[in-house]
Amino acid sequence: MSFVIHLQKESFKFSCSHFTVLSAKEAEHLHGHNYQVRVALKISALDPELGFAFDFNAVKPLIKELCDDLDEKILLPLKSPFVQVTHKQEQVSALFGARKYSFPLEDCRLLSISNVTSEELARWLCLRLIERIKHLPRIERVRVAIEETRGQSVSYTENIGPTENLR
């Protein structure tokens, strides 16, 4: 028996600014996206008395909170070998080659990732979601997909229990 719960709501979205580093000497210009997030949860079994895995309402607000945490922020990578991010008091500075950026701290989200890409954002969101839902019963695998633009998405999958392929 295998079930996969798919959660995709209009409110699972965030808009942000970023630049992606393409090489040690090349990066995109600062720009923005309206990301959409989808989550799939593979479960091992149903509650035999109730016929469901768990109340979906235990997960949906957590996904929304994670999206809200990134919404209307400038995303900056803290683990990049090419971007140096520092902050003093209420100001953030980012340096990439000759480019120097300065932003109010309240407008930024400093992430423990190497580059602000859809791949890294999908993994970051997935791992944060797992931290928040690992207490729920019967979840074996979590997949988070991020759609950067219509028809272009990336997903990251992490096992949190014994499982087969997530479909």
OpenMM code with the backbone's topology and positions (N, CA, C; nanometers):
from openmm import Vec3, app, unit

residues = "MET SER PHE VAL ILE HIS LEU GLN LYS GLU SER PHE LYS PHE SER CYS SER HIS PHE THR VAL LEU SER ALA LYS GLU ALA GLU HIS LEU HIS GLY HIS ASN TYR GLN VAL ARG VAL ALA LEU LYS ILE SER ALA LEU ASP PRO GLU LEU GLY PHE ALA PHE ASP PHE ASN ALA VAL LYS PRO LEU ILE LYS GLU LEU CYS ASP ASP LEU ASP GLU LYS ILE LEU LEU PRO LEU LYS SER PRO PHE VAL GLN VAL THR HIS LYS GLN GLU GLN VAL SER ALA LEU PHE GLY ALA ARG LYS TYR SER PHE PRO LEU GLU ASP CYS ARG LEU LEU SER ILE SER ASN VAL THR SER GLU GLU LEU ALA ARG TRP LEU CYS LEU ARG LEU ILE GLU ARG ILE LYS HIS LEU PRO ARG ILE GLU ARG VAL ARG VAL ALA ILE GLU GLU THR ARG GLY GLN SER VAL SER TYR THR GLU ASN ILE GLY PRO THR GLU ASN LEU ARG".split()
positions = [
    Vec3(0.0854, -0.1177, 0.0000),
    Vec3(0.0000, 0.0000, 0.0000),
    Vec3(0.0894, 0.1232, 0.0000),
    Vec3(0.0503, 0.2186, -0.0802),
    Vec3(0.1277, 0.3415, -0.0865),
    Vec3(0.0352, 0.4584, -0.1184),
    Vec3(0.0461, 0.5631, -0.0393),
    Vec3(-0.0280, 0.6855, -0.0636),
    Vec3(0.0690, 0.8020, -0.0667),
    Vec3(0.0392, 0.9007, -0.1521),
    Vec3(0.1145, 1.0255, -0.1545),
    Vec3(0.0140, 1.1383, -0.1408),
    Vec3(0.0356, 1.2214, -0.0429),
    Vec3(-0.0493, 1.3379, -0.0195),
    Vec3(0.0144, 1.4560, -0.0927),
    Vec3(-0.0631, 1.5236, -0.1767),
    Vec3(-0.0142, 1.6394, -0.2514),
    Vec3(-0.0810, 1.7649, -0.1956),
    Vec3(-0.0001, 1.8609, -0.1558),
    Vec3(-0.0518, 1.9863, -0.1020),
    Vec3(-0.0026, 2.1008, -0.1901),
    Vec3(-0.0984, 2.1684, -0.2522),
    Vec3(-0.0681, 2.2813, -0.3397),
    Vec3(-0.1814, 2.3817, -0.3237),
    Vec3(-0.1509, 2.4960, -0.2650),
    Vec3(-0.2514, 2.5986, -0.2406),
    Vec3(-0.2050, 2.7293, -0.3030),
    Vec3(-0.2974, 2.8153, -0.3339),
    Vec3(-0.2647, 2.9479, -0.3868),
    Vec3(-0.1750, 3.0249, -0.2903),
    Vec3(-0.1939, 3.0041, -0.1610),
    Vec3(-0.1171, 3.0781, -0.0604),
    Vec3(0.0243, 3.0232, -0.0382),
    Vec3(0.0589, 2.9097, -0.1015),
    Vec3(0.1937, 2.8542, -0.0878),
    Vec3(0.2839, 2.9196, -0.1918),
    Vec3(0.3171, 3.0453, -0.1682),
    Vec3(0.3961, 3.1215, -0.2645),
    Vec3(0.4782, 3.2253, -0.1906),
    Vec3(0.5799, 3.2746, -0.2592),
    Vec3(0.6569, 3.3868, -0.2073),
    Vec3(0.7196, 3.4622, -0.3231),
    Vec3(0.7326, 3.5916, -0.3049),
    Vec3(0.7973, 3.6790, -0.4014),
    Vec3(0.9244, 3.7314, -0.3372),
    Vec3(1.0336, 3.7270, -0.4106),
    Vec3(1.1601, 3.7697, -0.3520),
    Vec3(1.2545, 3.8202, -0.4602),
    Vec3(1.3625, 3.8825, -0.4151),
    Vec3(1.4695, 3.9262, -0.5041),
    Vec3(1.5941, 3.8450, -0.4740),
    Vec3(1.6764, 3.8257, -0.5763),
    Vec3(1.8006, 3.7516, -0.5594),
    Vec3(1.8871, 3.7694, -0.6826),
    Vec3(2.0086, 3.7200, -0.6745),
    Vec3(2.0914, 3.7013, -0.7931),
    Vec3(2.1600, 3.5676, -0.7775),
    Vec3(2.1722, 3.4959, -0.8872),
    Vec3(2.2372, 3.3656, -0.8860),
    Vec3(2.3787, 3.3808, -0.9395),
    Vec3(2.4729, 3.3212, -0.8682),
    Vec3(2.6117, 3.3203, -0.9122),
    Vec3(2.6267, 3.2096, -1.0163),
    Vec3(2.6802, 3.2451, -1.1331),
    Vec3(2.6963, 3.1501, -1.2433),
    Vec3(2.8383, 3.0948, -1.2513),
    Vec3(2.9344, 3.1678, -1.1980),
    Vec3(3.0739, 3.1248, -1.1908),
    Vec3(3.1446, 3.2197, -1.0943),
    Vec3(3.2728, 3.2003, -1.0762),
    Vec3(3.3479, 3.2866, -0.9848),
    Vec3(3.3475, 3.4321, -1.0296),
    Vec3(3.3242, 3.4558, -1.1590),
    Vec3(3.3303, 3.5927, -1.2115),
    Vec3(3.1998, 3.6420, -1.2736),
    Vec3(3.0981, 3.5581, -1.2766),
    Vec3(2.9739, 3.5960, -1.3434),
    Vec3(2.8530, 3.5644, -1.2547),
    Vec3(2.7603, 3.6603, -1.2508),
    Vec3(2.6355, 3.6421, -1.1762),
    Vec3(2.5239, 3.7157, -1.2476),
    Vec3(2.4027, 3.6684, -1.2236),
    Vec3(2.2867, 3.7393, -1.2760),
    Vec3(2.2770, 3.8761, -1.2088),
    Vec3(2.1999, 3.9640, -1.2715),
    Vec3(2.1663, 4.0901, -1.2069),
    Vec3(2.0624, 4.0625, -1.0986),
    Vec3(2.0558, 4.1491, -1.0016),
    Vec3(1.9530, 4.1397, -0.8992),
    Vec3(1.8163, 4.1475, -0.9681),
    Vec3(1.7309, 4.0511, -0.9406),
    Vec3(1.5989, 4.0462, -1.0022),
    Vec3(1.5036, 3.9714, -0.9099),
    Vec3(1.3786, 3.9602, -0.9485),
    Vec3(1.2803, 3.8963, -0.8625),
    Vec3(1.2022, 3.7859, -0.9303),
    Vec3(1.1388, 3.7036, -0.8482),
    Vec3(1.0521, 3.5950, -0.8941),
    Vec3(0.9299, 3.5868, -0.8040),
    Vec3(0.8256, 3.5287, -0.8586),
    Vec3(0.7067, 3.4910, -0.7824),
    Vec3(0.7041, 3.3389, -0.7800),
    Vec3(0.7544, 3.2803, -0.6740),
    Vec3(0.7660, 3.1358, -0.6629),
    Vec3(0.6368, 3.0745, -0.6118),
    Vec3(0.6049, 2.9547, -0.6627),
    Vec3(0.4930, 2.8747, -0.6143),
    Vec3(0.5503, 2.7462, -0.5559),
    Vec3(0.4966, 2.7002, -0.4441),
    Vec3(0.5492, 2.5831, -0.3737),
    Vec3(0.4446, 2.4720, -0.3714),
    Vec3(0.4906, 2.3488, -0.3968),
    Vec3(0.4067, 2.2290, -0.3866),
    Vec3(0.4786, 2.1294, -0.2956),
    Vec3(0.4018, 2.0555, -0.2195),
    Vec3(0.4583, 1.9567, -0.1275),
    Vec3(0.3900, 1.8227, -0.1509),
    Vec3(0.4707, 1.7161, -0.1522),
    Vec3(0.4176, 1.5795, -0.1600),
    Vec3(0.4731, 1.5021, -0.0414),
    Vec3(0.3853, 1.4298, 0.0261),
    Vec3(0.4227, 1.3518, 0.1445),
    Vec3(0.3856, 1.2063, 0.1204),
    Vec3(0.4854, 1.1192, 0.1160),
    Vec3(0.4578, 0.9761, 0.1017),
    Vec3(0.4348, 0.9203, 0.2403),
    Vec3(0.3249, 0.8463, 0.2528),
    Vec3(0.2916, 0.7901, 0.3840),
    Vec3(0.2951, 0.6376, 0.3782),
    Vec3(0.3205, 0.5789, 0.4928),
    Vec3(0.3382, 0.4345, 0.5002),
    Vec3(0.2068, 0.3585, 0.5153),
    Vec3(0.1082, 0.4223, 0.5764),
    Vec3(-0.0176, 0.3523, 0.6041),
    Vec3(-0.1224, 0.4545, 0.6444),
    Vec3(-0.2444, 0.4072, 0.6545),
    Vec3(-0.3536, 0.4891, 0.7047),
    Vec3(-0.3855, 0.4490, 0.8471),
    Vec3(-0.4399, 0.5402, 0.9217),
    Vec3(-0.4928, 0.5060, 1.0529),
    Vec3(-0.6063, 0.4071, 1.0277),
    Vec3(-0.5989, 0.2857, 1.0818),
    Vec3(-0.6985, 0.1829, 1.0485),
    Vec3(-0.8406, 0.2177, 1.0908),
    Vec3(-0.8563, 0.2989, 1.1930),
    Vec3(-0.9904, 0.3349, 1.2392),
    Vec3(-1.0471, 0.4551, 1.1645),
    Vec3(-0.9603, 0.5489, 1.1249),
    Vec3(-1.0085, 0.6735, 1.0657),
    Vec3(-0.9909, 0.6805, 0.9146),
    Vec3(-0.9069, 0.5954, 0.8582),
    Vec3(-0.8903, 0.5915, 0.7139),
    Vec3(-0.8136, 0.7082, 0.6551),
    Vec3(-0.7321, 0.7752, 0.7358),
    Vec3(-0.6439, 0.8792, 0.6828),
    Vec3(-0.5103, 0.8743, 0.7552),
    Vec3(-0.4092, 0.9413, 0.6988),
    Vec3(-0.2749, 0.9389, 0.7570),
    Vec3(-0.2658, 1.0328, 0.8765),
    Vec3(-0.3102, 1.1566, 0.8562),
    Vec3(-0.3107, 1.2596, 0.9595),
    Vec3(-0.3921, 1.3759, 0.9055),
    Vec3(-0.4224, 1.4694, 0.9901),
    Vec3(-0.4996, 1.5873, 0.9505),
    Vec3(-0.4109, 1.6790, 0.8657),
    Vec3(-0.4472, 1.7009, 0.7406),
    Vec3(-0.3692, 1.7877, 0.6504),
    Vec3(-0.3527, 1.9272, 0.7087),
    Vec3(-0.4488, 1.9702, 0.7900),
    Vec3(-0.4412, 2.1030, 0.8499),
    Vec3(-0.3272, 2.1171, 0.9496),
    Vec3(-0.2630, 2.0066, 0.9827),
    Vec3(-0.1433, 2.0136, 1.0678),
    Vec3(-0.0215, 2.0565, 0.9866),
    Vec3(-0.0262, 2.0412, 0.8550),
    Vec3(0.0884, 2.0700, 0.7681),
    Vec3(0.0719, 2.1996, 0.6892),
    Vec3(-0.0485, 2.2261, 0.6414),
    Vec3(-0.0693, 2.3415, 0.5529),
    Vec3(-0.0236, 2.4750, 0.6134),
    Vec3(-0.0535, 2.5052, 0.7397),
    Vec3(-0.0065, 2.6332, 0.7953),
    Vec3(0.1468, 2.6401, 0.8054),
    Vec3(0.2111, 2.5258, 0.8221),
    Vec3(0.3573, 2.5232, 0.8312),
    Vec3(0.4214, 2.5579, 0.6968),
    Vec3(0.3633, 2.5072, 0.5896),
    Vec3(0.4127, 2.5403, 0.4552),
    Vec3(0.3959, 2.6900, 0.4309),
    Vec3(0.2805, 2.7424, 0.4664),
    Vec3(0.2536, 2.8853, 0.4477),
    Vec3(0.3512, 2.9700, 0.5291),
    Vec3(0.3803, 2.9307, 0.6520),
    Vec3(0.4761, 3.0053, 0.7358),
    Vec3(0.6147, 3.0083, 0.6723),
    Vec3(0.6573, 2.8967, 0.6167),
    Vec3(0.7881, 2.8921, 0.5506),
    Vec3(0.7906, 2.9851, 0.4292),
    Vec3(0.6836, 2.9854, 0.3534),
    Vec3(0.6750, 3.0764, 0.2383),
    Vec3(0.6748, 3.2219, 0.2846),
    Vec3(0.5978, 3.2506, 0.3869),
    Vec3(0.5890, 3.3875, 0.4384),
    Vec3(0.7247, 3.4372, 0.4887),
    Vec3(0.8064, 3.3465, 0.5389),
    Vec3(0.9386, 3.3823, 0.5894),
    Vec3(1.0290, 3.4367, 0.4778),
    Vec3(1.0049, 3.3939, 0.3540),
    Vec3(1.0853, 3.4374, 0.2390),
    Vec3(1.0183, 3.5490, 0.1589),
    Vec3(0.8900, 3.5696, 0.1827),
    Vec3(0.8122, 3.6624, 0.1007),
    Vec3(0.8581, 3.8066, 0.1180),
    Vec3(0.8721, 3.8746, 0.0049),
    Vec3(0.9115, 4.0154, -0.0011),
    Vec3(1.0468, 4.0404, 0.0649),
    Vec3(1.1375, 3.9459, 0.0477),
    Vec3(1.2729, 3.9580, 0.1021),
    Vec3(1.3755, 3.9525, -0.0104),
    Vec3(1.4927, 4.0031, 0.0180),
    Vec3(1.6093, 3.9853, -0.0674),
    Vec3(1.6826, 3.8658, -0.0104),
    Vec3(1.6971, 3.7600, -0.0891),
    Vec3(1.7592, 3.6365, -0.0409),
    Vec3(1.9087, 3.6408, -0.0706),
    Vec3(1.9880, 3.6138, 0.0330),
    Vec3(2.1340, 3.6158, 0.0194),
    Vec3(2.1931, 3.4875, 0.0758),
    Vec3(2.2946, 3.4308, 0.0073),
    Vec3(2.3555, 3.3049, 0.0513),
    Vec3(2.4698, 3.3276, 0.1506),
    Vec3(2.4666, 3.2579, 0.2615),
    Vec3(2.5739, 3.2711, 0.3608),
    Vec3(2.6898, 3.1745, 0.3367),
    Vec3(2.6686, 3.0703, 0.2554),
    Vec3(2.7724, 2.9685, 0.2344),
    Vec3(2.8386, 2.9783, 0.0973),
    Vec3(2.8225, 3.0887, 0.0294),
    Vec3(2.8807, 3.1034, -0.1036),
    Vec3(3.0304, 3.1289, -0.0947),
    Vec3(3.1100, 3.0604, -0.1779),
    Vec3(3.2529, 3.0918, -0.1829),
    Vec3(3.2806, 3.2203, -0.2618),
    Vec3(3.1795, 3.2752, -0.3287),
    Vec3(3.1982, 3.3910, -0.4161),
    Vec3(3.1263, 3.5171, -0.3689),
    Vec3(3.0297, 3.5033, -0.2793),
    Vec3(2.9554, 3.6181, -0.2279),
    Vec3(2.9864, 3.6319, -0.0791),
    Vec3(3.0365, 3.7471, -0.0418),
    Vec3(3.0635, 3.7740, 0.0992),
    Vec3(2.9485, 3.8574, 0.1549),
    Vec3(2.8802, 3.8020, 0.2525),
    Vec3(2.7662, 3.8691, 0.3149),
    Vec3(2.8035, 3.9021, 0.4583),
    Vec3(2.7878, 4.0277, 0.4938),
    Vec3(2.8133, 4.0719, 0.6313),
    Vec3(2.6987, 4.1628, 0.6741),
    Vec3(2.6821, 4.1750, 0.8046),
    Vec3(2.5839, 4.2726, 0.8519),
    Vec3(2.6329, 4.3368, 0.9800),
    Vec3(2.6107, 4.4660, 0.9844),
    Vec3(2.6431, 4.5462, 1.1022),
    Vec3(2.5160, 4.6182, 1.1418),
    Vec3(2.4792, 4.6005, 1.2660),
    Vec3(2.3569, 4.6597, 1.3193),
    Vec3(2.2396, 4.6255, 1.2287),
    Vec3(2.1817, 4.7191, 1.1628),
    Vec3(2.0611, 4.6944, 1.0838),
    Vec3(2.0855, 4.7025, 0.9330),
    Vec3(2.2108, 4.6848, 0.8895),
    Vec3(2.2449, 4.6960, 0.7476),
    Vec3(2.3195, 4.5698, 0.7022),
    Vec3(2.2829, 4.5176, 0.5845),
    Vec3(2.3478, 4.3998, 0.5265),
    Vec3(2.4276, 4.4446, 0.4052),
    Vec3(2.5495, 4.3930, 0.3936),
    Vec3(2.6320, 4.4189, 0.2757),
    Vec3(2.6616, 4.2870, 0.2078),
    Vec3(2.6556, 4.2876, 0.0758),
    Vec3(2.6912, 4.1697, -0.0036),
    Vec3(2.7895, 4.2151, -0.1098),
    Vec3(2.8962, 4.1378, -0.1249),
    Vec3(3.0017, 4.1713, -0.2195),
    Vec3(3.0242, 4.0537, -0.3128),
    Vec3(3.0134, 4.0787, -0.4426),
    Vec3(3.0450, 3.9794, -0.5449),
    Vec3(3.1347, 4.0489, -0.6460),
    Vec3(3.2609, 4.0127, -0.6487),
    Vec3(3.3556, 4.0798, -0.7372),
    Vec3(3.3547, 4.2282, -0.7103),
    Vec3(3.3325, 4.3087, -0.8150),
    Vec3(3.3286, 4.4543, -0.8008),
    Vec3(3.1901, 4.5057, -0.7598),
    Vec3(3.0905, 4.4174, -0.7578),
    Vec3(2.9543, 4.4583, -0.7205),
    Vec3(2.9417, 4.4668, -0.5690),
    Vec3(2.8883, 4.5778, -0.5237),
    Vec3(2.8641, 4.5974, -0.3805),
    Vec3(2.7177, 4.6311, -0.3601),
    Vec3(2.6513, 4.5538, -0.2761),
    Vec3(2.5105, 4.5745, -0.2464),
    Vec3(2.4970, 4.6102, -0.0983),
    Vec3(2.4000, 4.6934, -0.0674),
    Vec3(2.3711, 4.7282, 0.0709),
    Vec3(2.2197, 4.7358, 0.0873),
    Vec3(2.1695, 4.6654, 0.1897),
    Vec3(2.0256, 4.6557, 0.2106),
    Vec3(1.9943, 4.6684, 0.3598),
    Vec3(1.8757, 4.7165, 0.3938),
    Vec3(1.8329, 4.7102, 0.5338),
    Vec3(1.8171, 4.5632, 0.5757),
    Vec3(1.8622, 4.5303, 0.6936),
    Vec3(1.8532, 4.3925, 0.7431),
    Vec3(1.7095, 4.3412, 0.7410),
    Vec3(1.6146, 4.4250, 0.7743),
    Vec3(1.4741, 4.3806, 0.7785),
    Vec3(1.4205, 4.3412, 0.6412),
    Vec3(1.4871, 4.3830, 0.5335),
    Vec3(1.4450, 4.3475, 0.3977),
    Vec3(1.5116, 4.2208, 0.3461),
    Vec3(1.6022, 4.1633, 0.4246),
    Vec3(1.6819, 4.0492, 0.3787),
    Vec3(1.6480, 3.9222, 0.4544),
    Vec3(1.6733, 3.8121, 0.3877),
    Vec3(1.6704, 3.6795, 0.4520),
    Vec3(1.8035, 3.6153, 0.4191),
    Vec3(1.8872, 3.5970, 0.5212),
    Vec3(2.0188, 3.5377, 0.5045),
    Vec3(2.0047, 3.3870, 0.5215),
    Vec3(2.0369, 3.3120, 0.4168),
    Vec3(2.0126, 3.1679, 0.4141),
    Vec3(2.1431, 3.0898, 0.4172),
    Vec3(2.1432, 2.9803, 0.4884),
    Vec3(2.2605, 2.8917, 0.4945),
    Vec3(2.2625, 2.8013, 0.3717),
    Vec3(2.2831, 2.8635, 0.2565),
    Vec3(2.2926, 2.7930, 0.1287),
    Vec3(2.4111, 2.8498, 0.0525),
    Vec3(2.4556, 2.7800, -0.0520),
    Vec3(2.5726, 2.8240, -0.1275),
    Vec3(2.5382, 2.9187, -0.2414),
    Vec3(2.4136, 2.9184, -0.2863),
    Vec3(2.3732, 3.0014, -0.3991),
    Vec3(2.2212, 3.0120, -0.3956),
    Vec3(2.1669, 3.1232, -0.4370),
    Vec3(2.0216, 3.1376, -0.4364),
    Vec3(1.9683, 3.0881, -0.5705),
    Vec3(1.9411, 2.9583, -0.5724),
    Vec3(1.8876, 2.8895, -0.6892),
    Vec3(1.7587, 2.8190, -0.6488),
    Vec3(1.6807, 2.7803, -0.7468),
    Vec3(1.5588, 2.7039, -0.7171),
    Vec3(1.5935, 2.5725, -0.6487),
    Vec3(1.7047, 2.5118, -0.6903),
    Vec3(1.7469, 2.3848, -0.6302),
    Vec3(1.7755, 2.4022, -0.4812),
    Vec3(1.8535, 2.5040, -0.4486),
    Vec3(1.8871, 2.5275, -0.3083),
    Vec3(1.7645, 2.5687, -0.2275),
    Vec3(1.6766, 2.6480, -0.2860),
    Vec3(1.5555, 2.6884, -0.2148),
    Vec3(1.4635, 2.5695, -0.1888),
    Vec3(1.4513, 2.4794, -0.2861),
    Vec3(1.3689, 2.3598, -0.2673),
    Vec3(1.4243, 2.2748, -0.1531),
    Vec3(1.5563, 2.2559, -0.1507),
    Vec3(1.6168, 2.1769, -0.0419),
    Vec3(1.5992, 2.2465, 0.0922),
    Vec3(1.6259, 2.3772, 0.0956),
    Vec3(1.6147, 2.4541, 0.2199),
    Vec3(1.4730, 2.4424, 0.2768),
    Vec3(1.3714, 2.4625, 0.1905),
    Vec3(1.2330, 2.4525, 0.2358),
    Vec3(1.1977, 2.3111, 0.2813),
    Vec3(1.2431, 2.2114, 0.2068),
    Vec3(1.2135, 2.0721, 0.2420),
    Vec3(1.2696, 2.0370, 0.3795),
    Vec3(1.3936, 2.0706, 0.4029),
    Vec3(1.4568, 2.0372, 0.5310),
    Vec3(1.3918, 2.1115, 0.6472),
    Vec3(1.3522, 2.2356, 0.6261),
    Vec3(1.2817, 2.3104, 0.7312),
    Vec3(1.1448, 2.2509, 0.7580),
    Vec3(1.0760, 2.2093, 0.6510),
    Vec3(0.9450, 2.1470, 0.6695),
    Vec3(0.9576, 2.0164, 0.7471),
    Vec3(1.0569, 1.9366, 0.7134),
    Vec3(1.0776, 1.8100, 0.7856),
    Vec3(1.0988, 1.8344, 0.9342),
    Vec3(1.1758, 1.9362, 0.9688),
    Vec3(1.1967, 1.9690, 1.1102),
    Vec3(1.0638, 1.9910, 1.1819),
    Vec3(0.9675, 2.0481, 1.1108),
    Vec3(0.8398, 2.0843, 1.1711),
    Vec3(0.7368, 1.9720, 1.1697),
    Vec3(0.7527, 1.8716, 1.0810),
    Vec3(0.6491, 1.7675, 1.0694),
    Vec3(0.6978, 1.6281, 1.1074),
    Vec3(0.8230, 1.6147, 1.1451),
    Vec3(0.8760, 1.4802, 1.1711),
    Vec3(0.8044, 1.4087, 1.2855),
    Vec3(0.7321, 1.4806, 1.3679),
    Vec3(0.6562, 1.4187, 1.4768),
    Vec3(0.5250, 1.3561, 1.4282),
    Vec3(0.4814, 1.3923, 1.3079),
    Vec3(0.3550, 1.3385, 1.2572),
    Vec3(0.3716, 1.1906, 1.2210),
    Vec3(0.2668, 1.1113, 1.2390),
    Vec3(0.2784, 0.9677, 1.2124),
    Vec3(0.2804, 0.9347, 1.0635),
    Vec3(0.3475, 0.8273, 1.0300),
    Vec3(0.3389, 0.7605, 0.8997),
    Vec3(0.4013, 0.8346, 0.7814),
    Vec3(0.4697, 0.9459, 0.8011),
    Vec3(0.5341, 1.0143, 0.6884),
    Vec3(0.6698, 0.9506, 0.6638),
    Vec3(0.6917, 0.9044, 0.5413),
    Vec3(0.8168, 0.8389, 0.5048),
    Vec3(0.9081, 0.9270, 0.4214),
    Vec3(0.8479, 1.0114, 0.3382),
    Vec3(0.9277, 1.0901, 0.2450),
    Vec3(0.8575, 1.2233, 0.2189),
    Vec3(0.9390, 1.3276, 0.2044),
    Vec3(0.8869, 1.4613, 0.1772),
    Vec3(0.9512, 1.5127, 0.0495),
    Vec3(0.8684, 1.5675, -0.0387),
    Vec3(0.9184, 1.6321, -0.1605),
    Vec3(0.8628, 1.7736, -0.1635),
    Vec3(0.9530, 1.8696, -0.1861),
    Vec3(0.9118, 2.0085, -0.2045),
    Vec3(0.9509, 2.0500, -0.3452),
    Vec3(0.8545, 2.1021, -0.4190),
    Vec3(0.8794, 2.1533, -0.5538),
    Vec3(0.8590, 2.3040, -0.5516),
    Vec3(0.9472, 2.3730, -0.6225),
    Vec3(0.9386, 2.5184, -0.6345),
    Vec3(0.9281, 2.5520, -0.7818),
    Vec3(0.8227, 2.6222, -0.8171),
    Vec3(0.8065, 2.6683, -0.9541),
    Vec3(0.8526, 2.8130, -0.9611),
    Vec3(0.9608, 2.8351, -1.0372),
    Vec3(1.0197, 2.9684, -1.0508),
    Vec3(0.9400, 3.0523, -1.1502),
    Vec3(0.9045, 2.9910, -1.2607),
    Vec3(0.8170, 3.0506, -1.3602),
    Vec3(0.7267, 2.9381, -1.4102),
    Vec3(0.6161, 2.9735, -1.4690),
    Vec3(0.5205, 2.8715, -1.5139),
    Vec3(0.5905, 2.7697, -1.6043),
    Vec3(0.5794, 2.6431, -1.5681),
    Vec3(0.6375, 2.5358, -1.6475),
    Vec3(0.7834, 2.5065, -1.6175),
    Vec3(0.8422, 2.5752, -1.5202),
    Vec3(0.9831, 2.5529, -1.4844),
    Vec3(0.9927, 2.5377, -1.3333),
    Vec3(1.0146, 2.4147, -1.2891),
    Vec3(1.0199, 2.3899, -1.1455),
    Vec3(1.1320, 2.2927, -1.1119),
    Vec3(1.1645, 2.2900, -0.9853),
    Vec3(1.2665, 2.2005, -0.9303),
    Vec3(1.2067, 2.1379, -0.8052),
    Vec3(1.2352, 2.0102, -0.7831),
    Vec3(1.1903, 1.9476, -0.6588),
    Vec3(1.3084, 1.8847, -0.5872),
    Vec3(1.2942, 1.8782, -0.4561),
    Vec3(1.3937, 1.8135, -0.3707),
    Vec3(1.3192, 1.7150, -0.2825),
    Vec3(1.3735, 1.5942, -0.2693),
    Vec3(1.3088, 1.4874, -0.1933),
    Vec3(1.4020, 1.4378, -0.0849),
    Vec3(1.3457, 1.4155, 0.0324),
    Vec3(1.4237, 1.3664, 0.1466),
    Vec3(1.3433, 1.2562, 0.2155),
    Vec3(1.4091, 1.1454, 0.2433),
    Vec3(1.3473, 1.0378, 0.3198),
    Vec3(1.3501, 1.0728, 0.4677),
    Vec3(1.2421, 1.0383, 0.5371),
    Vec3(1.2440, 1.0522, 0.6825),
    Vec3(1.2019, 0.9206, 0.7479),
    Vec3(1.1921, 0.8165, 0.6667),
    Vec3(1.1595, 0.6828, 0.7138),
    Vec3(1.1781, 0.5861, 0.6001),
    Vec3(1.1607, 0.4552, 0.6220),
    Vec3(1.1749, 0.3586, 0.5127),
    Vec3(1.0701, 0.3834, 0.4065),
    Vec3(1.1103, 0.3781, 0.2788),
    Vec3(1.0171, 0.4110, 0.1728),
    Vec3(1.0593, 0.3529, 0.0379),
    Vec3(0.9688, 0.3620, -0.0565),
    Vec3(0.9966, 0.3319, -0.1965),
    Vec3(0.9933, 0.4646, -0.2733),
    Vec3(0.9955, 0.4572, -0.4031),
    Vec3(0.9949, 0.5806, -0.4847),
    Vec3(0.8666, 0.6605, -0.4643),
    Vec3(0.8840, 0.7933, -0.4558),
    Vec3(0.7708, 0.8849, -0.4446),
    Vec3(0.7228, 0.9180, -0.5842),
    Vec3(0.5962, 0.9080, -0.6084),
    Vec3(0.5430, 0.9357, -0.7431),
    Vec3(0.4643, 1.0629, -0.7413),
] * unit.nanometer
topology = app.Topology()
chain = topology.addChain("A")
for resn in residues:
    res = topology.addResidue(resn, chain)
    for name in ("N", "CA", "C"):
        topology.addAtom(name, app.Element.getBySymbol(name[0]), res)
